[in-house]
Amino acid sequence: MKRFGRIVVLNGTSSSGKTTLAKEIQAKCSEVYLHCALDAFWDMTPIGVPAGSKNFPNMKLAIAKSIKALAETGHNVILDIVFCGQKTYFEITEELKGFDVKIVKVECPLSELENRELVRGNRAIGLAKSQFDSIHVGVKYDLTVNTFEQSLENCAQKIINNLS
């Protein structure tokens, strides 16, 4: 019987720590996981064309289909993404139906998100705030981690413990 890969979906606002958390999971987990980030897909867009523009109406669906292809070929994947509320959630869950998927809510207080934006210097100020109230609406999570209240090591271990 063919073995499909496992999928961990990290959903949180910009600057919530998803990418760093994904790297920590990769470092701590005994199984190999590919890290697929929304940012990598937006980095494919032409210079001068806004990533969130109408030119790319189905980018998150394309990401879901890419994750599905990776899992179908036996790869474990960590998806680092920002949901557009229920639309992205439904696209991801529908496309990945039948796979071993854990959807993880990555939380962080707004004041810390705003501080992280300033420190990073590569994010539009206010981006996290613009996402804060909408990205978790209507999403059913398997697990929640808080990258402010818990260390990244503890967050990663909590996720890894829930994979089996």
ZAMARGU-4260 file (C-alpha; in steps of 0.2 Angstrom, whole numbers, plus 5000, padded with zeros to 4 digits):
<rodrens>
0) 5000/5000/5000 | 5006/5017/4995 | 5011/5028/5010 | 5006/5046/5009 | 5015/5060/5018
5) 5009/5069/5034 | 5005/5087/5033 | 5006/5100/5047 | 4997/5117/5043 | 5003/5132/5053
10) 4991/5146/5052 | 4995/5162/5061 | 4997/5181/5057 | 5012/5188/5049 | 5026/5188/5062
15) 5018/5175/5073 | 5033/5164/5072 | 5027/5151/5059 | 5043/5150/5049 | 5054/5149/5064
20) 5042/5136/5072 | 5043/5126/5056 | 5062/5126/5056 | 5062/5120/5074 | 5050/5106/5070
25) 5062/5101/5056 | 5076/5101/5068 | 5068/5091/5082 | 5057/5079/5073 | 5064/5061/5069
30) 5055/5061/5053 | 5060/5072/5038 | 5047/5086/5034 | 5048/5098/5019 | 5044/5117/5024
35) 5033/5125/5011 | 5030/5143/5015 | 5017/5155/5008 | 5031/5168/5007 | 5040/5157/4995
40) 5025/5156/4983 | 5024/5175/4984 | 5042/5177/4980 | 5039/5169/4963 | 5028/5184/4958
45) 5036/5197/4947 | 5045/5212/4954 | 5033/5227/4955 | 5017/5216/4954 | 5009/5215/4972
50) 5009/5198/4979 | 4991/5199/4985 | 4984/5207/4969 | 4970/5201/4957 | 4984/5194/4946
55) 4985/5179/4958 | 4967/5175/4963 | 4970/5157/4967 | 4988/5157/4974 | 4983/5148/4991
60) 4973/5135/4981 | 4988/5132/4971 | 4998/5130/4987 | 4986/5117/4993 | 4987/5107/4977
65) 5006/5108/4978 | 5006/5101/4996 | 4994/5087/4990 | 5006/5082/4976 | 5021/5082/4989
70) 5011/5071/5001 | 5005/5060/4987 | 5023/5056/4983 | 5027/5051/5001 | 5034/5068/5007
75) 5029/5075/5025 | 5026/5093/5024 | 5025/5108/5035 | 5014/5122/5027 | 5017/5139/5034
80) 5002/5150/5028 | 4991/5164/5033 | 4972/5159/5030 | 4960/5172/5022 | 4948/5166/5035
85) 4936/5152/5030 | 4940/5153/5011 | 4958/5147/5013 | 4953/5135/5027 | 4940/5127/5015
90) 4952/5126/5000 | 4965/5118/5010 | 4954/5105/5019 | 4944/5101/5003 | 4960/5098/4993
95) 4969/5088/5007 | 4954/5077/5012 | 4959/5060/5015 | 4977/5064/5021 | 4984/5065/5038
100) 4983/5083/5041 | 4985/5093/5058 | 4980/5111/5057 | 4989/5121/5071 | 4984/5138/5077
105) 4999/5149/5080 | 4995/5163/5092 | 5004/5178/5098 | 4997/5194/5106 | 4995/5209/5095
110) 5007/5220/5104 | 5021/5207/5102 | 5016/5205/5083 | 5018/5224/5081 | 5035/5223/5090
115) 5041/5209/5079 | 5036/5218/5063 | 5046/5233/5069 | 5061/5222/5073 | 5060/5212/5057
120) 5060/5227/5046 | 5054/5217/5031 | 5036/5217/5034 | 5023/5231/5031 | 5019/5239/5048
125) 5001/5235/5052 | 5001/5219/5042 | 4998/5208/5057 | 4985/5219/5064 | 4976/5219/5048
130) 4975/5199/5049 | 4973/5198/5067 | 4954/5197/5069 | 4950/5187/5053 | 4962/5173/5050
135) 4955/5161/5063 | 4937/5164/5061 | 4928/5148/5057 | 4944/5137/5057 | 4943/5121/5066
140) 4960/5117/5074 | 4968/5101/5080 | 4980/5111/5091 | 4985/5128/5097 | 5002/5135/5101
145) 5007/5152/5108 | 5024/5158/5102 | 5024/5172/5115 | 5019/5162/5131 | 5029/5146/5126
150) 5046/5144/5119 | 5048/5138/5101 | 5056/5122/5107 | 5040/5119/5118 | 5028/5124/5104
155) 5038/5112/5092 | 5038/5098/5104 | 5019/5100/5107 | 5016/5098/5088 | 5028/5084/5086
160) 5019/5075/5101 | 5003/5077/5092 | 5009/5069/5075 | 5007/5051/5081
</rodrens>
